[in-house]
Amino acid sequence: MPQVDHIDPGPDTFRLLLTTDNHVGFMENDPIRGDDGWKTFSEIMHLAMEKDVDMVLQGGDLFHINQPSKKAYYHVIQTLRECCWSDKPIEFRLVSDPSNAMATKHFSYPAEYDNNVNVGIPVYAISGNHDDATGDELLSPLDLLSVGALLNHFGRVTNNDHISIYPLLFSKGSTNVAVYGLQNIRDDRLKKTMASGNLEFLQPDSDDSVNWFNIMCIHQNHVPRPGIRVVEEINLPSFLDFILWGHEHDCIPSAIKNPSTGFNVLQAGSSIATSLSEGELADKHVFILNVKGTDFSIEPIALKSVRPFAMKSIVLSETGLPATSTNKNEVLNFLIDMVEQLISDAANRWKENNKEEFESEELTDADIPLPLIRLRVEYSGGYEVENPRYFSNRFVGKVANVNDVLTLYRKRSAAKEMLTAMVKESRALSRSGAEGEVQEGNQTGESNIVGMIEKELDDNDLIIIRKDEFSTTLNDLVSKDNKSVLDDFVKDEEEKSLELLKKLTIDDDHDDGTKVSEGESKLTEVKKGFRNLAKRIRAEAKYATRALSKEPLQDSILVEASPPPSPEVKPLRKTRKRSRINPTPEESTILNSDSEEEYLDPEVAEASEAPPPSKTRNTRRQPEKRKKSITTRKTRASTKRAAPSSNGLSPSLFNGLGKRK
């Protein structure tokens, strides 16, 4: 579908506000930055009112954690009720059955069609890796907002082994829009489902007289990084026209067309900075997507309430300062001047983004928020520098991040660099024989907890606990601030260990009939038996996992819930698309600016911003299926392109739920 420069509003123009990664609740206990998330989200929703959009599409991570505080809930509910509940008429119609796309236990229809509330601007949102479903009933924070008619949660997945994505079909005048959604799933798990051909998209059945503009919301890794799996764009079906890609915080203020698939991808980025890295330096935007017929246009809108952020990297050996012990004060004064310059640049940048308000004197210099400042200094060569925390505390009252303004690192020596490369290459080759594929040499740079455990621990190092479960638990504890996950993990492991001990039998005789000598301890015998039993159980589990991977269509013994019944649709076209496990070098370019660095102070080193999602298996009970009001066809992701249908089928009749009074 062609992109045009501008589309005027009108009865045939669908206007959607696009936003993602709002992270409400990020650092909410910080006295300076605690309100940044909800203030920016409030600005976004008021822009939706000001721009008179038909709906808001949110691409995941509305909340920063999956158990938001009362403060975070309060401000989000207050904003949604203030901006979305109104007497504004709904100018579009829903012409499909929403129960499959929303898959909720209660109220399986959008809030704007509830006669008890008056929704003027509906919000459709998917869950990301920060606000995913947890607990006994696998509820997401979005489920609580959805049951309160504040937004519409769609794109949920109830069976990771077989994923069917149903669209929400909307019509406004002569424009027809199909909206697809997919919640965040662990990238390796999603790629496995794609490779097995069990990811399918259902399309409306129509001929040339009815054209659909297909939009998809997805929240997955997009940019290749060391040790991180990504979902390649080529794995998604080519019938899509536009993709809102969440999870990546780097804002790219324009849609980029994929030459292979033909669809356009918009990486909207986050609305606040959650890490002091180069990816957060770009101005934060939301976007207005105008759709008329098969044409679309993008209007980027810069956010004005975002806290200013300035960052700079310097190498002391390139500044002309001598590397002696007598010029420590000279180096210190130089770094202080650099930080002062960054503070000034950040203030000027914020004033430029709010130029109209300053010209009308609505804002003054006193209204400029304290900026986020990051100065990265490479001090190799014998320079003496001050402790980073002491240095950062010099700027209390001038910056928002008073503890981590300065980060110091040294370049690795050539010998150490060569030795590290040899060790990594050896580990990669050893893993290739065990896993069937060579791991890329991408273990350099900043690594997360999962990467550390994968590198340092082996299955033979752990007797009872599985390595993947251990790494996932630690990742959830740190990245999602889920304080109960470690206690639950320990209790589960204790119960498993107790069950294993009950299966052990302790005899006073050896296998050959001789008595146990006095020097032998029965505790040692118990440990040996326990170890052998644990190894046998692990081997049986590994064998069962391999068997399941060879027959993916059979019921999984690891998932309690049965797969959903087959949808009653017309399978007019099926396209199977297999994931590229080994992409070409051009497709797997790795972006890593810090691969050669060694940080001095690990307490202030930046952690990886995007944590892997929770490994909790989704065993939600399927709601009762309603009769379909649309006739659909399935499209499965595959590497082969399906030829366009030429059977001349007639368009289906869409029975909508009707307009709200």
C-alpha positions as CSV (number, residue, x, y, z in Angstrom):
1,M,0.0,0.0,0.0
2,P,1.5,3.4,-1.0
3,Q,2.6,6.0,1.6
4,V,1.6,9.6,0.8
5,D,2.7,12.8,2.3
6,H,-0.7,14.0,3.7
7,I,-4.2,12.8,4.0
8,D,-6.9,15.2,5.1
9,P,-9.4,14.2,7.8
10,G,-12.8,13.2,6.6
11,P,-15.6,10.6,6.8
12,D,-13.5,8.1,4.9
13,T,-10.2,8.7,6.8
14,F,-9.3,6.5,9.7
15,R,-7.1,8.3,12.3
16,L,-5.1,6.2,14.8
17,L,-2.7,7.5,17.4
18,L,0.3,5.1,17.8
19,T,2.3,4.8,21.0
20,T,4.3,2.1,22.8
21,D,6.6,1.5,25.8
22,N,5.2,4.1,28.1
23,H,6.6,2.3,31.2
24,V,4.4,4.0,33.7
25,G,5.8,3.3,37.2
26,F,9.5,3.4,36.2
27,M,11.6,4.6,39.2
28,E,8.4,5.8,40.8
29,N,10.0,5.9,44.2
30,D,12.7,8.3,43.0
31,P,11.9,11.8,44.3
32,I,12.9,13.5,41.0
33,R,12.1,11.0,38.3
34,G,9.2,9.2,39.9
35,D,6.4,11.0,38.0
36,D,8.0,11.0,34.5
37,G,6.1,7.9,33.2
38,W,2.5,8.9,34.0
39,K,3.0,12.6,33.1
40,T,4.2,11.7,29.6
41,F,1.4,9.1,29.2
42,S,-1.1,11.9,30.2
43,E,0.4,14.1,27.5
44,I,-0.1,11.4,24.9
45,M,-3.7,10.8,25.8
46,H,-4.5,14.5,25.8
47,L,-2.9,14.6,22.3
48,A,-5.4,12.0,21.2
49,M,-8.2,14.3,22.3
50,E,-6.7,17.3,20.7
51,K,-6.0,15.6,17.4
52,D,-9.5,14.0,17.3
53,V,-8.4,10.5,16.5
54,D,-10.7,7.5,16.1
55,M,-8.7,5.2,18.4
56,V,-5.4,4.7,20.1
57,L,-3.1,1.7,19.4
58,Q,-0.7,0.9,22.2
59,G,2.2,-1.5,21.4
60,G,3.0,-3.0,24.8
61,D,4.7,-2.1,28.1
62,L,2.1,0.4,29.2
63,F,3.4,-0.4,32.8
64,H,7.0,-0.9,33.8
65,I,6.3,-4.0,35.9
66,N,3.6,-6.7,35.8
67,Q,2.5,-5.9,39.3
68,P,2.0,-2.1,39.2
69,S,1.7,-0.1,42.4
70,K,-1.4,1.7,43.4
71,K,0.2,5.0,42.4
72,A,0.8,3.7,38.8
73,Y,-2.7,2.3,38.6
74,Y,-4.2,5.5,39.9
75,H,-2.6,7.8,37.4
76,V,-3.3,5.5,34.4
77,I,-7.0,5.0,35.4
78,Q,-7.4,8.8,36.0
79,T,-5.9,9.6,32.6
80,L,-7.9,7.0,30.6
81,R,-11.1,8.0,32.3
82,E,-10.5,11.7,31.7
83,C,-9.5,11.4,28.0
84,C,-11.4,8.3,26.8
85,W,-14.8,8.5,28.5
86,S,-16.8,11.2,26.7
87,D,-19.8,11.9,24.5
88,K,-17.7,12.0,21.4
89,P,-19.5,9.8,18.7
90,I,-17.9,6.7,17.4
91,E,-17.6,7.2,13.6
92,F,-16.4,3.7,12.7
93,R,-18.0,0.3,13.0
94,L,-16.7,-3.0,14.2
95,V,-17.7,-5.6,11.6
96,S,-16.2,-8.8,13.1
97,D,-16.6,-11.0,16.1
98,P,-14.1,-9.7,18.6
99,S,-14.2,-12.7,21.0
100,N,-11.3,-14.6,19.4
101,A,-9.0,-11.5,19.1
102,M,-9.7,-10.4,22.7
103,A,-10.1,-13.9,24.3
104,T,-11.1,-12.5,27.7
105,K,-12.9,-14.4,30.4
106,H,-15.5,-11.6,30.7
107,F,-16.7,-8.8,28.4
108,S,-15.4,-10.3,25.2
109,Y,-16.4,-7.2,23.3
110,P,-14.8,-3.7,23.1
111,A,-15.6,-1.1,25.8
112,E,-17.2,1.3,23.3
113,Y,-20.0,-1.2,22.7
114,D,-20.9,-1.4,26.4
115,N,-24.2,0.4,27.1
116,N,-23.1,1.2,30.6
117,V,-20.2,3.4,29.7
118,N,-19.7,6.1,27.1
119,V,-16.3,5.7,25.4
120,G,-15.4,8.4,22.9
121,I,-11.8,7.4,22.1
122,P,-11.2,3.6,22.6
123,V,-7.7,2.3,23.4
124,Y,-6.5,-1.0,22.0
125,A,-3.4,-2.4,23.7
126,I,-1.3,-5.5,23.7
127,S,0.9,-6.7,26.6
128,G,4.7,-6.5,26.5
129,N,7.4,-8.2,28.3
130,H,7.2,-5.8,31.3
131,D,3.4,-6.1,31.9
132,D,2.8,-9.7,31.0
133,A,0.4,-12.1,32.6
134,T,1.3,-13.7,35.9
135,G,-0.4,-15.5,38.9
136,D,-2.8,-18.4,39.2
137,E,-5.2,-17.0,36.6
138,L,-2.5,-15.5,34.4
139,L,-3.8,-12.0,34.6
140,S,-2.0,-9.0,33.1
141,P,-2.4,-5.4,34.4
142,L,-4.2,-4.7,31.1
143,D,-6.9,-7.3,32.0
144,L,-7.8,-5.2,35.1
145,L,-8.1,-2.0,32.9
146,S,-10.0,-4.0,30.3
147,V,-12.6,-5.4,32.7
148,G,-13.1,-1.8,33.9
149,A,-13.9,-0.6,30.3
150,L,-10.9,1.7,30.3
151,L,-9.1,0.0,27.4
152,N,-9.4,-3.1,25.1
153,H,-6.8,-5.8,25.7
154,F,-6.3,-7.8,22.5
155,G,-3.6,-10.0,20.9
156,R,-3.3,-12.4,23.9
157,V,-1.9,-15.9,23.3
158,T,-3.3,-18.9,25.2
159,N,-1.2,-21.6,23.6
160,N,2.4,-20.9,22.6
161,D,2.7,-24.1,20.6
162,H,-0.1,-23.1,18.1
163,I,-0.8,-19.5,17.7
164,S,-3.8,-18.2,15.6
165,I,-4.0,-14.4,15.2
166,Y,-7.5,-13.2,14.6
167,P,-8.1,-9.6,13.3
168,L,-10.4,-6.9,14.5
169,L,-12.2,-5.6,11.5
170,F,-13.2,-1.9,11.4
171,S,-15.0,0.1,8.7
172,K,-15.3,3.8,8.4
173,G,-16.9,5.1,5.2
174,S,-15.1,3.5,2.3
175,T,-12.0,2.6,4.4
176,N,-11.7,-0.9,5.9
177,V,-9.0,-1.6,8.5
178,A,-7.9,-5.0,9.9
179,V,-5.9,-4.8,13.2
180,Y,-3.8,-7.8,14.3
181,G,-2.1,-8.0,17.6
182,L,0.5,-10.4,19.2
183,Q,1.5,-10.2,22.8
184,N,5.2,-10.5,23.8
185,I,6.5,-14.1,23.7
186,R,10.0,-15.2,24.4
187,D,11.8,-14.8,21.1
188,D,13.3,-18.3,21.0
189,R,9.9,-19.8,21.7
190,L,8.2,-17.7,19.0
191,K,10.8,-18.6,16.5
192,K,10.3,-22.2,17.2
193,T,6.6,-21.9,16.7
194,M,7.2,-20.0,13.4
195,A,9.7,-22.7,12.2
196,S,7.1,-25.5,12.9
197,G,4.5,-23.6,10.8
198,N,2.2,-23.1,13.7
199,L,1.8,-19.3,13.5
200,E,-1.1,-18.4,11.4
201,F,-3.0,-15.2,10.5
202,L,-6.6,-15.3,9.6
203,Q,-7.7,-12.9,6.8
204,P,-11.2,-11.6,5.9
205,D,-12.6,-13.3,2.7
206,S,-13.2,-10.6,0.1
207,D,-12.8,-9.9,-3.6
208,D,-11.4,-6.9,-5.4
209,S,-14.4,-4.8,-4.3
210,V,-13.4,-4.8,-0.7
211,N,-9.8,-3.8,0.2
212,W,-8.4,-4.1,3.7
213,F,-5.6,-2.1,5.2
214,N,-3.8,-4.6,7.5
215,I,-2.1,-3.3,10.6
216,M,-0.2,-5.4,13.1
217,C,1.0,-4.6,16.7
218,I,4.0,-6.7,17.8
219,H,6.3,-6.4,20.8
220,Q,9.5,-8.4,20.2
221,N,13.3,-7.8,19.8
222,H,13.8,-6.0,16.5
223,V,17.5,-4.9,16.4
224,P,20.2,-7.7,16.5
225,R,22.4,-7.5,19.6
226,P,25.0,-9.9,21.0
227,G,23.4,-12.9,22.6
228,I,19.8,-11.7,21.8
229,R,17.5,-13.5,19.5
230,V,15.3,-11.3,17.2
231,V,12.2,-11.9,15.1
232,E,13.1,-11.0,11.6
233,E,10.6,-9.0,9.6
234,I,10.8,-11.6,6.8
235,N,9.1,-14.1,9.1
236,L,5.9,-12.1,9.1
237,P,3.4,-12.5,6.2
238,S,3.6,-10.2,3.3
239,F,-0.2,-9.4,3.1
240,L,0.4,-7.0,6.1
241,D,0.6,-3.3,5.1
242,F,1.8,-1.6,8.3
243,I,3.5,-2.9,11.5
244,L,3.8,-1.0,14.8
245,W,6.9,-2.5,16.4
246,G,7.2,-2.2,20.1
247,H,9.9,-3.1,22.7
248,E,12.7,-1.1,21.0
249,H,13.2,2.2,22.7
250,D,15.1,3.9,19.9
251,C,12.6,6.2,18.2
252,I,12.7,6.2,14.4
253,P,10.3,9.0,13.3
254,S,9.4,7.5,10.0
255,A,8.1,4.2,8.6
256,I,10.6,2.0,6.8
257,K,9.5,-0.2,3.9
258,N,10.8,-3.7,3.8
259,P,11.8,-4.5,0.2
260,S,11.3,-8.2,0.6
261,T,7.8,-8.3,2.1
262,G,6.5,-4.9,1.0
263,F,5.0,-3.8,4.3
264,N,6.1,-0.7,6.2
265,V,7.5,-0.9,9.8
266,L,7.3,1.9,12.3
267,Q,9.6,1.6,15.4
268,A,7.9,4.2,17.5
269,G,10.3,3.9,20.5
270,S,9.5,4.6,24.2
271,S,7.9,7.7,25.6
272,I,10.5,8.0,28.5
273,A,14.1,7.1,28.9
274,T,14.6,4.0,31.1
275,S,18.3,3.7,30.5
276,L,21.1,6.2,29.9
277,S,22.2,4.8,26.6
278,E,22.6,6.1,23.1
279,G,19.3,4.5,22.0
280,E,17.4,6.9,24.3
281,L,19.0,10.1,22.9
282,A,16.6,10.6,20.0
283,D,13.6,12.8,20.6
284,K,10.5,10.9,21.8
285,H,7.5,10.9,19.5
286,V,4.0,9.6,19.1
287,F,2.4,9.2,15.6
288,I,-0.9,9.8,13.9
289,L,-1.6,7.1,11.2
290,N,-4.1,8.3,8.6
291,V,-5.6,5.6,6.4
292,K,-7.9,6.3,3.5
293,G,-8.6,3.4,1.2
294,T,-5.3,1.8,0.6
295,D,-3.2,4.9,1.1
296,F,-1.7,6.0,4.4
297,S,0.3,8.9,5.9
298,I,2.4,9.3,9.1
299,E,2.4,12.4,11.3
300,P,5.1,12.4,13.9
301,I,4.4,14.5,17.0
302,A,7.3,15.3,19.4
303,L,6.5,14.9,23.1
304,K,7.2,18.0,25.1
305,S,7.0,16.7,28.7
306,V,9.9,14.2,28.3
307,R,12.8,14.9,30.6
308,P,15.8,16.2,28.6
309,F,18.7,13.8,28.2
310,A,22.3,14.6,27.1
311,M,25.2,12.1,26.7
312,K,28.8,12.3,25.5
313,S,31.8,9.9,25.3
314,I,35.3,11.1,25.6
315,V,38.8,9.6,25.6
316,L,41.2,11.3,27.9
317,S,44.3,10.3,25.9
318,E,42.8,12.4,23.0
319,T,42.2,15.5,25.0
320,G,45.9,16.6,25.3
321,L,45.9,16.2,29.1
322,P,49.1,14.5,30.4
323,A,48.6,11.1,32.1
324,T,50.5,12.0,35.3
325,S,49.6,11.8,39.0
326,T,50.2,15.5,39.5
327,N,47.3,16.7,37.2
328,K,44.4,14.9,38.9
329,N,42.8,18.2,39.7
330,E,43.2,19.3,36.1
331,V,41.5,16.2,34.8
332,L,38.7,16.7,37.4
333,N,38.1,20.3,36.4
334,F,38.0,19.2,32.7
335,L,35.3,16.6,33.5
336,I,33.3,19.1,35.5
337,D,33.3,21.5,32.6
338,M,32.1,18.8,30.3
339,V,29.2,18.0,32.5
340,E,28.2,21.6,32.9
341,Q,28.2,21.9,29.1
342,L,25.9,18.9,28.8
343,I,23.5,20.4,31.4
344,S,23.4,23.6,29.3
345,D,22.8,21.7,26.1
346,A,20.0,19.6,27.6
347,A,18.2,22.8,28.9
348,N,18.5,24.5,25.5
349,R,17.2,21.4,23.8
350,W,14.1,21.3,26.1
351,K,13.5,25.0,25.5
352,E,13.6,24.4,21.7
353,N,11.0,21.6,21.9
354,N,8.8,23.9,24.0
355,K,9.5,27.1,21.9
356,E,5.9,28.2,21.6
357,E,5.2,27.9,25.3
358,F,8.3,30.0,26.1
359,E,7.4,32.6,23.5
360,S,3.9,32.9,25.0
361,E,5.5,33.0,28.5
362,E,3.5,30.0,29.6
363,L,6.9,28.5,30.6
364,T,10.0,30.0,32.1
365,D,13.5,28.8,32.8
366,A,12.3,27.7,36.3
367,D,10.0,25.2,34.6
368,I,12.8,23.3,32.9
369,P,13.1,19.9,34.5
370,L,16.4,18.6,35.8
371,P,18.1,16.8,32.9
372,L,19.5,13.3,32.7
373,I,23.3,13.5,32.1
374,R,25.7,10.7,31.2
375,L,29.5,11.3,30.6
376,R,31.4,8.2,29.5
377,V,35.1,8.5,29.9
378,E,37.8,6.2,28.7
379,Y,40.8,6.7,31.0
380,S,43.4,4.2,29.7
381,G,47.0,5.3,29.9
382,G,47.6,5.9,33.6
383,Y,45.1,8.7,34.3
384,E,43.9,9.2,37.9
385,V,40.2,10.0,38.2
386,E,37.8,10.6,41.0
387,N,35.3,7.9,42.2
388,P,32.3,8.1,39.8
389,R,29.8,8.3,42.7
390,Y,31.6,11.1,44.5
391,F,31.9,12.9,41.2
392,S,28.2,12.6,40.4
393,N,27.2,13.9,43.8
394,R,28.8,17.2,42.9
395,F,25.8,17.9,40.7
396,V,23.0,17.5,43.2
397,G,20.2,20.0,42.4
398,K,21.5,20.3,38.8
399,V,20.8,16.8,37.4
400,A,18.1,14.2,37.9
401,N,20.5,11.2,38.1
402,V,22.7,12.3,40.9
403,N,24.5,8.9,41.4
404,D,25.5,7.9,37.9
405,V,26.5,10.9,35.9
406,L,30.0,9.5,35.2
407,T,31.0,6.1,34.0
408,L,34.6,5.1,33.6
409,Y,36.1,2.3,31.5
410,R,39.5,1.2,30.1
411,K,40.4,-0.3,26.8
412,R,41.5,-3.9,27.0
413,S,45.0,-4.7,26.2
414,A,45.8,-6.6,22.9
415,A,46.9,-9.7,24.7
416,K,43.9,-9.9,27.0
417,E,41.6,-9.2,24.0
418,M,43.2,-12.0,22.0
419,L,42.9,-14.4,25.0
420,T,39.3,-13.5,25.5
421,A,38.5,-14.1,21.8
422,M,40.2,-17.5,22.0
423,V,38.2,-18.5,25.0
424,K,34.9,-17.4,23.5
425,E,35.6,-19.2,20.2
426,S,36.4,-22.4,22.2
427,R,33.1,-22.1,24.1
428,A,31.2,-21.4,20.9
429,L,32.6,-24.5,19.2
430,S,31.9,-26.7,22.3
431,R,28.3,-25.6,22.3
432,S,27.9,-26.2,18.6
433,G,28.4,-29.9,19.1
434,A,25.9,-30.1,22.0
435,E,23.2,-27.9,20.5
436,G,23.5,-28.7,16.8
437,E,24.3,-25.2,15.7
438,V,27.3,-22.9,16.2
439,Q,26.8,-20.0,18.5
440,E,27.8,-16.8,16.9
441,G,30.8,-15.0,18.5
442,N,28.5,-12.5,20.1
443,Q,29.3,-12.9,23.8
444,T,31.2,-9.6,24.0
445,G,29.7,-6.4,25.3
446,E,27.2,-5.8,28.0
447,S,25.4,-9.1,29.0
448,N,22.3,-9.7,31.0
449,I,21.8,-12.3,33.7
450,V,20.5,-15.0,31.4
451,G,23.6,-14.6,29.2
452,M,25.9,-14.7,32.2
453,I,24.4,-18.0,33.5
454,E,24.4,-19.5,30.0
455,K,28.1,-18.7,29.7
456,E,29.3,-19.6,33.2
457,L,27.1,-22.6,34.2
458,D,26.6,-26.0,32.6
459,D,23.9,-28.5,33.1
460,N,26.4,-30.8,34.9
461,D,27.1,-28.0,37.4
462,L,23.5,-28.2,38.7
463,I,22.1,-31.4,40.1
464,I,18.4,-30.5,40.8
465,I,17.8,-27.0,39.5
466,R,17.5,-26.6,35.7
467,K,19.8,-23.9,34.3
468,D,17.1,-22.2,32.2
469,E,14.6,-22.1,35.1
470,F,17.3,-20.6,37.4
471,S,18.3,-17.9,34.9
472,T,14.7,-17.0,34.1
473,T,13.9,-16.6,37.8
474,L,16.9,-14.4,38.5
475,N,16.0,-12.3,35.4
476,D,12.4,-11.8,36.6
477,L,13.6,-10.9,40.1
478,V,16.0,-8.1,38.8
479,S,14.3,-6.8,35.7
480,K,10.6,-6.9,36.7
481,D,11.1,-6.2,40.4
482,N,9.0,-9.3,41.2
483,K,10.0,-9.9,44.8
484,S,7.9,-13.0,45.3
485,V,9.3,-14.9,42.3
486,L,12.4,-16.1,44.2
487,D,10.4,-17.3,47.2
488,D,8.0,-19.2,44.9
489,F,11.0,-20.7,43.0
490,V,12.6,-21.9,46.2
491,K,9.4,-23.4,47.5
492,D,8.7,-25.3,44.3
493,E,12.3,-26.7,44.2
494,E,11.9,-27.8,47.9
495,E,8.7,-29.6,47.0
496,K,10.3,-31.3,44.0
497,S,13.4,-32.3,46.1
498,L,11.2,-33.7,48.8
499,E,9.3,-35.8,46.3
500,L,12.6,-37.1,44.9
501,L,13.8,-38.0,48.5
502,K,10.6,-40.0,49.1
503,K,11.4,-42.2,46.1
504,L,14.8,-43.2,47.5
505,T,15.2,-46.4,49.4
506,I,18.0,-46.8,52.0
507,D,19.3,-50.3,52.6
508,D,21.9,-51.5,55.1
509,D,23.5,-53.8,52.5
510,H,25.4,-53.2,49.4
511,D,24.3,-54.5,46.0
512,D,26.7,-57.5,46.5
513,G,25.2,-58.4,49.9
514,T,28.1,-57.2,52.1
515,K,27.4,-55.0,55.1
516,V,28.1,-51.3,55.1
517,S,31.4,-50.6,56.9
518,E,31.6,-48.4,59.8
519,G,33.6,-45.8,57.9
520,E,30.9,-45.4,55.3
521,S,28.2,-42.8,56.0
522,K,24.6,-43.5,55.1
523,L,24.3,-39.8,54.2
524,T,26.9,-40.3,51.5
525,E,24.8,-43.2,50.1
526,V,21.7,-41.1,50.1
527,K,23.5,-38.3,48.2
528,K,24.8,-40.8,45.6
529,G,21.4,-42.3,45.1
530,F,19.8,-38.8,44.9
531,R,22.3,-37.7,42.3
532,N,21.7,-40.8,40.1
533,L,18.0,-40.4,40.4
534,A,18.2,-36.7,39.5
535,K,20.4,-37.5,36.4
536,R,17.9,-40.1,35.3
537,I,15.0,-37.7,35.6
538,R,16.9,-35.0,33.7
539,A,17.7,-37.5,30.9
540,E,14.1,-38.6,30.6
541,A,12.9,-35.0,30.5
542,K,15.5,-34.1,27.8
543,Y,14.4,-37.1,25.8
544,A,10.7,-36.1,26.1
545,T,11.6,-32.5,25.0
546,R,13.3,-33.8,21.9
547,A,10.4,-36.0,21.1
548,L,8.0,-33.1,21.4
549,S,10.1,-30.9,19.2
550,K,10.0,-33.6,16.4
551,E,6.1,-33.8,16.7
552,P,5.0,-30.2,17.5
553,L,1.4,-30.9,16.6
554,Q,0.9,-33.4,19.4
555,D,-0.4,-32.3,22.8
556,S,2.5,-31.1,25.0
557,I,3.0,-32.8,28.4
558,L,4.3,-29.5,29.7
559,V,1.1,-27.5,29.1
560,E,-1.9,-28.3,31.2
561,A,-4.4,-26.5,29.0
562,S,-5.6,-28.3,25.8
563,P,-5.1,-26.4,22.5
564,P,-8.0,-24.3,21.3
565,P,-10.5,-25.9,18.9
566,S,-9.9,-25.3,15.2
567,P,-11.6,-22.1,14.1
568,E,-14.6,-22.4,11.8
569,V,-13.2,-20.6,8.8
570,K,-12.7,-21.2,5.1
571,P,-9.0,-22.1,4.6
572,L,-8.7,-20.3,1.2
573,R,-5.0,-19.8,1.5
574,K,-2.3,-21.2,3.7
575,T,1.2,-19.9,3.7
576,R,3.8,-21.6,5.8
577,K,6.8,-19.5,6.6
578,R,9.8,-21.1,8.3
579,S,12.1,-19.0,10.5
580,R,15.6,-18.4,9.2
581,I,17.7,-20.1,11.9
582,N,20.9,-19.1,10.2
583,P,20.4,-15.7,8.6
584,T,22.7,-14.2,6.0
585,P,25.5,-11.9,7.2
586,E,23.6,-8.9,5.8
587,E,20.5,-9.9,7.8
588,S,22.4,-10.5,11.1
589,T,24.4,-7.4,11.4
590,I,25.3,-7.0,15.1
591,L,25.2,-3.6,16.6
592,N,27.5,-3.4,19.6
593,S,29.3,-0.2,20.4
594,D,30.7,-1.3,23.8
595,S,32.2,-4.7,22.8
596,E,35.7,-3.6,23.6
597,E,35.1,-2.0,26.9
598,E,35.7,-2.9,30.5
599,Y,33.9,-0.8,33.2
600,L,35.6,0.3,36.3
601,D,32.6,0.6,38.6
602,P,30.1,-2.2,38.1
603,E,27.5,-0.5,40.4
604,V,27.0,2.3,37.9
605,A,27.4,0.3,34.7
606,E,24.3,0.3,32.6
607,A,22.4,-2.9,32.6
608,S,20.7,-4.1,29.5
609,E,17.4,-2.3,29.2
610,A,15.2,-4.9,27.6
611,P,14.8,-7.9,29.9
612,P,13.8,-11.3,28.5
613,P,10.1,-11.9,29.1
614,S,8.9,-14.3,31.8
615,K,9.1,-18.0,31.0
616,T,5.7,-18.6,32.7
617,R,3.7,-20.9,30.4
618,N,0.4,-19.6,29.4
619,T,-2.2,-22.1,30.4
620,R,-5.3,-19.9,30.4
621,R,-8.5,-21.7,30.0
622,Q,-10.1,-21.0,26.6
623,P,-13.4,-19.1,26.7
624,E,-16.4,-20.5,24.9
625,K,-16.3,-19.7,21.2
626,R,-19.1,-17.7,19.7
627,K,-20.3,-18.2,16.2
628,K,-18.2,-16.3,13.7
629,S,-19.7,-13.4,11.9
630,I,-16.9,-13.4,9.3
631,T,-15.6,-15.8,6.8
632,T,-11.8,-16.0,7.0
633,R,-8.9,-17.7,5.4
634,K,-5.7,-18.8,7.2
635,T,-2.2,-17.5,6.3
636,R,0.6,-19.4,7.9
637,A,4.1,-17.9,8.3
638,S,6.5,-19.6,5.9
639,T,9.4,-18.9,3.6
640,K,7.4,-19.6,0.5
641,R,5.2,-17.0,-1.0
642,A,1.7,-18.1,-1.7
643,A,0.3,-17.1,-5.1
644,P,-2.6,-14.7,-5.1
645,S,-6.0,-16.4,-5.1
646,S,-7.8,-16.5,-8.4
647,N,-10.9,-18.4,-7.7
648,G,-13.1,-15.4,-7.8
649,L,-14.8,-15.9,-4.5
650,S,-17.5,-13.4,-3.5
651,P,-17.1,-11.1,-0.5
652,S,-18.5,-12.0,2.8
653,L,-21.2,-10.2,4.7
654,F,-20.0,-8.7,7.9
655,N,-22.5,-8.5,10.8
656,G,-21.4,-5.8,13.1
657,L,-22.4,-5.2,16.7
658,G,-24.1,-2.0,15.7
659,K,-23.5,1.6,16.6
660,R,-23.6,2.8,20.1
661,K,-26.6,5.0,20.9
